[in-house]
């Protein structure tokens, strides 16, 4: 008990002598560390005679509590003193201008999507939003792909636990929604949105990506209207000197179907690694709307015709800026995003 009394007096005296925060923390280590004096005193309870053990343990715990309270009060007092000293010495000139905050910006994919929407708005297209969770009928069957149709293998689909419900693999199902909403009126819309495919993630493919679908339906819509729209869009986006190439392709919901290329932006058509030495870069697939799709949308295919196209803003951004890895769009690397 006499040892505890000496410990208490010495500890509190040394605590009062601590001049700054570092000295207080050194005091705390001396008394409460693994080999600290208070820690050692508490461990000695088992060495005390049984008759004195209870009183010794109670006194040791009282010393521990009093040391802890005194330390916390002294630490708070020293911090307040340090703040007051800093305010007195390091004066702040409140008339100085504040540090400018770094401004945020739109993601490069969002920037490109807005540019695409602005171009088609100037061409007379309206923007129409459709749902991302679709049923099998709208995503496939009404687009001329019945059950077991081999064209379904072109899209690796995410199915949900609800039978017949899936994440849309393309924005083309929006054609059915917009036709059924506006039939029998003429249509000229674009349908931007997110799509999902169960694919291996590589430098050129992702499981989640944006698309922009286009649709025009009327009584006198021809392939020439589609070509004029594509050329006008491509030259607005890539420049008036761009060369456009249209080649045959296949899509189950358009007939005839085409794919559209522009001459490579990097090599100007001479051939490089970006265009795989071909001199051309694909920007979209398109074609005249299949009569079966027009009928499923509510239009009489004997009176109405239409064209449709689809493109990926990420792919177009890669072509425009010469990027070689689509994964950069989702990596959230600030060094990459600050370039745009």
QUIUR-V164390 format. One record per helix or strand of 3 or more residues. SS is the DSSP state (H for helix, E for strand). FROM is the first residue (numbers start at 0). LEN is the number of residues. If there is no record, write none. Layout:
ss=(SS | SS)
from=(FROM | FROM)
len=(LEN | LEN)
This chain:
ss=(H | H | H | H | H | E | H | H | H | E | H | E | E | H | E | E | E | H | E | H | H | H)
from=(1 | 20 | 36 | 49 | 107 | 132 | 135 | 140 | 149 | 164 | 172 | 186 | 207 | 222 | 243 | 253 | 279 | 290 | 304 | 312 | 325 | 333)
len=(16 | 12 | 11 | 40 | 15 | 3 | 4 | 3 | 5 | 3 | 10 | 10 | 11 | 16 | 8 | 10 | 10 | 6 | 7 | 9 | 4 | 4)
